């Protein structure tokens, strides 16, 4: 008879691999199992472990100082276990059943400061310590650790775990120490006997999403937070019948003054002696359940007491108490379900309550009002909705005696000049009018699925009606809000509403109109018609992005990859009241002390900005002076996008007056206000001006000088257009932050313009409309501003080259292949997830997340010099940067390089003549490579014709210059370069044009400039 375990007990031939690994090595499935004792992978060496390999340890350790490439597959995991484990790899020690595996059979794996990027589909068991990380950064996908002392321990490290499973251990399933960061998603930690499912210690941080911590026995803690912080969402922390400790325990580590915090949403704590226990720190809980414990929340002591809060949650079926507060700590526990509509029992404040008891001798627990039904129960009725769209989100038409012509969104053959206004902000064409909100444009959805979602609320009977209010977004918001037709719509919707009231739902600029409208209704004694005000991505305090748009025509995206040309956008904006309404005003600067405009020292080589305004602008009065040209500059020419335009004082002052009204807006006490901020995408927070070296002149001989250049300064605290501080500017409101960069439902081009197309935003808006007192938070939505842990890369080039990026699947970000030269529109691809292409001045920029494999391609477009700059940031902090400066190019030049992180890019291979072969390698350096520039110049000259003999004399002289530069002889180099310029300017060769000569001389002038500078 065959045993069912027969196959697993076979003694397979084993490979001894106990020697330290000092060079690249591959462990193959064919030679598996490998028997190991005390093995280290040396720094600089890579150990590759193939899928299906079994590694068995005869005691000892496994230390990784170099690289470990261990990627199993769902069908073929990689196994790390004890030599006595016959289940994996057979009876390797050939002793039958005389020895059996046990915990602590071997030390475990240590990854110590290595560059190991990730491990996947690995299983480890019977170790003392599982996996220890020291000063490392890595990620695990589908990893399992079992029958061991401890699971994964991070020391001064960063680790991302997805589909991680830790079980049957006496120690912590996950431990984080010494300022470590742990991100855990879709994972399970279970059957822990006496330690913590997850332990945080020493100022560490954890993000837990869709995590199950269960089967915590005896004195084990589900989540222990010691002098650290955790954010928990969509998770379960479950004990057992013999659990004597807490689901979450919050306290200090060695220093009682260190505060610990936990934020929890959409999660459950069940079956512990105490659901949440605290002796130092604070908590914030939303949309969660604390149930079936002895005590729901227990505050034992709190030497550094913080105010904590729990809302929209269920504290029920806890046998001893719902909350017991022995420390006199302030706890806001309003708007919760306690198990019965009568509320919690409190001996003095609610003696008739029949549900969970509150023990609070000092009356520091606020619990009234409480929910009278379970969170999530369907409300009885909801208000009708009026939707006010954002700027440029209503279609505009002009009317003649016989027809209508659509002006916005413009077609490829329509000029936007038909939308221009006069100096007073009045339309040059008085027949222009708004007709509909924009559902889709050029194949990209703006409000399409949002409209369908609103229709479904009517179909399901939750609301009786909803309407949109398209408007001429060019105009002053006070004129739009005062439109009698708008007030009539509100009255009509209120008359058919189930509540007799209306919810004002707005997007972007519509939020400013909503606040202005409510003020008008208040004066008419009609404010009682408003139930809720919901503002999505509204620039309530203005947006710094509008400064660059007004002055230079920067980043004027319609949405969905269509951009108005900078010239057309600036021409429209200069007389457009709606654009002035987005400029930051007094309230913006009161909310932020950061300068909104900065001037580099190099600006002094161009103009008097620094002498007039100082090194930066950080007040509304100074911004007004700059926008209105207190420095005395002249109005920029139509084609001069580098010079800032001069705005109109009358329109600026009207906008300032409007903002003074709406920035002091106080909603009525019966109006619920909700603010939804998009978050996580690079968003303009300011502008930096600098002087840029450039050859200029009207003859063949040009003079090396400086011209004005500017760059948009960005932070990820926004939706790509509006900063979060502006989107949540109203006090006494419910705030929500939508993490657009991390959402699994995110579209590749999701941003400010089409944020309402995100399913999670639609779900959130729907929940608010349904019942403002019971708002379930979708995934990736938080009530407090997230902490950005994403790493972003900015790639920028300066003319004359194009810039494109591709991911591993061929998705493209950059200018679309199809363009229309005579159109006012530019078409852009943003196919790569979390990427953006934009052009600012002469610069071309691509933003993308680091870590994923990307290929950057650069193509020359003319003769000239280009620079490449790379920077990597986490939040607002730059963590890496590099640059390649003043590389001569022609229209034949090509550059291509792979990009995961900025640190990986140390050199560029340049194909000068475009034949597919790298002709020259450029190192990143602050100082220009003068010899290399001469080599580049000679390579470019060779691309000018099939027979470059006519330039032979020039080549010979350039070789002489090269030799002089190699010997650091500046004087002779400069003299020879002047001689070359003179000869080139006199050439009558037909194979080279005067324009080409001029641009080559421009390159020589820059080389001369660099010789003198460096």
Steps between C-alpha positions, in 0.01 A plus 500: 500500500629847412524758779347839409829656614721264305617763249598751766714245691726403210864587573605716204863560412605822671754769412728630774502881483659595832781713358461879502385645167748757373405511133177482299346156557185318387326228704299290258197282550687213336765503776247549779481444793797709623639429848637807676671592826622851582498651149542867404450671166782753484451861404518539121396140437154387384342169593218404262264228626280343233132420552445162667832496686504358856771632734551304822700621798694269727494770767684828447412823328436644152636856471444718192747786462479510121201416280247221531288439190234256623181513297286191509176461311148415619561143381865470612581665831852530642539328839732576793472244779675263741692194384269293723195616300412206274187664356699733274771337291467153654703323770822691432685377812388142428388417855137417430280618785765497771531880492217747457521874433432748774509874561853642540657231275706772330569869555313649201573743217661841554495765227758752613523825305476314170350626176254213480194667339236233565426135566190313386329166552733377771418278799713487816452293814658347811732799554571694817469842342337467157633796300689788659555827311775738605533836326329346200214586268312217336159353423345155525223367277320180602747409775422251776676451837378231738595273790769746600588722790445830320384607155644812336699743712597841361775702665557850358347361182213537258295199390187457288303178550223383271323165534722420799400209726653444846362225724574254782763704681581591858648839401386802302365440150642839396731721706622852423771670704717814490304727267406228256216525248268207430223486239280189513211422266279198425683298767430271795676455836346224710544252783746705706530362851666756727641800310343747253353435162668826395733699730622857439777643717733799501328764282404252230205538262261245350229515234267200518233446237287185460695323773365219719662453841319210663541209735691705759528284811565554869707816560546575130417847361350546156679828419751643748596866454790612720617854434387461140204558267270289285231558238259207473226460237265224383649256749403243765673454836350196670597322821381170641320361805827500698621849400600693811635814337393769251427507130696825471725619781638856484774615734849651512827322449799584721408870505159585655497838320489336154145500368348200334201520264268271310256599227248233406225494238259236368646236733389265780647404840334192645541252786767646732519588864509860376446610143731802528722550802700816559749622756656778291397648166188563298266350243266605219243245380240519223248256350620212713367244745628420851291206612482178705782603733490529878579873475477682170751780575705513823714800596722386786722807530633768267806701603494699173125503451358589158141562401377191317186445296280228356203564270265328257589171667340220700603445864273210589467159668798565727420311822649735761506845341513689175753756628677509834705813559712479814747770391268800465589517131278701263320269257262620229267202451207679338301359209552130573270198528508338843274202437164668558325820398489604869876552494770395750437470870657776706391532863454877489490610134283220355364278772225372268749366245475123463809426292873492573608670822730800528726516809625856525521652848626837376241533219766538230324277246266684261245258358193710417361507238520130415378311195153352531563233238785281391760676282426428138123469534318665211376853578133576465531775241749725327504845350493579130836609356617801301838442338725798418791390275857624490684754289495414128259211569197658331471513122477851354327600176460816297168574342422652160164565340490155344729270698718431801875444492683311772798695630585283799618228500668622181548273203843468341398757240339748742699789645433582865523870408122488466495480882718807561373781721563873513708684760201522736441125488197515270463255212597643161219284362190572715319196356732250676300283740532176697300199395599168665754359740770303318451125513799400287750670274740355244423150625569582868226499763455812715156451659367201305480231770433763766184599310397134481559464873279798581231359272517172694427685828178619340424156356548339844267751663764648731447844350212621286699719263838652420603774259824649377562872462724566197638855501734733310811428704686797352294740709520636854377247760281768663313549169463122457373446856257790463339357185121494569482174307727335757281598794191390307658156452559469873142594582370255240715213633398578860133482407533137385758386756420235761640737765386828352867592467784482247854367519748725319762273339786679328826421324803727486397862426140399573593498870575873491165558334326285764641711783410822323152363428437407862584857601246632248233258627571610857430862405175390337402295811507186287801326656265244656464350149853356530553165671866428424789661313743248346813647341721265297855619419398862545777766498332693780810707578617508139770286343866586432467317167292795378795736534705314241191461283426873505858620459641240261211280380635200695320164525161594360349151480137462403511150642562159355825582323391813309686824572439851373817649353681732738455798268128442463448440871687813606320707240163384633591532867629855508147649480311207653343568845455127560877449481569789738265336749745208533797715602607457866383785721538601869352183648741281304804672647352486850463124460856455373819688578686341208606743225290463189763652268878468545779683323845344453808721522545448127187709435715807565672434166167550322278751681424687824263244656714437809571871549127571488348203682786345697589133478137379510134592503295380798211748533199600296617862474840396366334260257276781378803722445672228298196412289445869423873563424612730777853426372423705188518221242315535169213279387633178351456448128249234389776252414724588796386239749819523706416852616213525750189672376365808681153451640213746532469680835121543471440127448746406776324731748157359413630150566654615830164641611323176408752297698463727802130404498529126441812448713309629802194289415326343798232246402170488683496274806263254331715466185742208480824592324724234342835558332664238278864557412684305235843404627821324406576654155776756428325836538633852449575680828704783355730632227876548499654755262864481396737642243589243236816526287409536135664620184302782339552752224385609158809413300699185444710603797293477815586603852478257790270651759203419721127480443215455747393142573248361745413166656185383675567380856289199594381298796287185508253667737244553228313364198732628230339847492361594844696469824334317788524803731285695255251215448427464875511868592157531665505444877227304675470261206549129444821447304588208276829430320494278191836338433502513119851356473435185704143412404471157340203636304707788365498573129835581344388857429292566811562849635328823597309539174326161512517413871125436503556210260676307778265231639625560854417873472156419362444255788606762754279769348210255490550413868499867595186567297326204663564594863745752628510336846598155373775523240676177410852568374604323181850359480774761454284771654595641841372774724850617583768592251710196407876477536663468160731200474499483120819584319460723193743569219507822300672482162558830324674604181551834337481578131561398233399137571184298551433291812310170519463223756383140457425231756565128469163452326562764234275763660609851405519834677594804295370691201259285300618399156206673332512879527336779302751783436241773442279399795475678837517153659785266592431130547683314774523132594500408871465125454752407773333466838566803722680703235471846353663690212506877483691785337601804703690770315775328302493201733327169445413298812383149580395393850475132588535271799841351563562130540309389192708436185477788252688585184570867425559601139635836387506608134682804369285747308755758388862605544564629847574403860278301730511421871343209685405525866373216720370536853332258737279610788299345780232747605673839492849361566745451215686175559709484183587712198737506206549700184669491162565849369564670168509198271524608131232339282362506150176368356673161459601461865332232712531410869331206672543373856323281753367667812384344827660739744712810451797333671511246215575765235869581512572542129328553165580326176449749216438393141611818323414404142191286576638179349416294811857489633612692807770744390584662830436446872426797727560482875285692742699794631445849634777633277465464122730257322671747268697239309185293460313805367759541224458132410123547487534807281716312250246216496219746427695662219531158338119471487467812282577322173611175351837654413623724780830574321398864475535516879835318510687813604248556779549140617876545513469818703250338738746216556760760593251659742438158647871455565527846655207425732647164597809696613281765668632771270200734511657796323599309185168311502300822500717656231460201272122488555471866399694415185260213425198731547650753259565236233153349538331838468674557167418161348310495173444125496152409381504183709467706816240773546542833673258382769711190565815711517335734749396210726844338482656832598251511786636167625857630469405812694365284783820293500700826521279614786556170684876523446507842664261398780662168593 
